[in-house]
Amino acid sequence: MEIEVLVVPDCPHQQLAEERMRQALDDAGLDTTGFTTRVVADQAEAERSAFTGSPTILIDGRDPFAEPGTMPSLSCRIYRTPQGPAGAPGLDQLRQALHEAVGNAA
């Protein structure tokens, strides 16, 4: 499984997204699975990477939180979580995305 956390330079939610991703991986029994963080610096790269705001999480090249019609953008991203709008997906949302990715790989 390949996981990337894509961010704009100086993203205020980078650390939160990374911490939640690490916790979700550990909780899912994927504690040996790592992820990379990549800075998206320009609009062309945003378009190539399907980057729809910072942070964007890709699991095997797919954004499990993509919303239809959202265009690539070098902006901050707001996630809809059960607790309300947030700068990163909730822990349960990440666990679910990982569970689905593992199931699709089987």
Secondary structure, DSSP 4 states (H G I P E B T S, - for coil): --EEEEE-TT-TTHHHHHHHHHHHHHHTT-TT---EEEE--SHHHHHHHT--SBSEEEETTB-TT--TTPPP-SSB--EEETTEEESS--HHHHHHHHHHHHHHH-
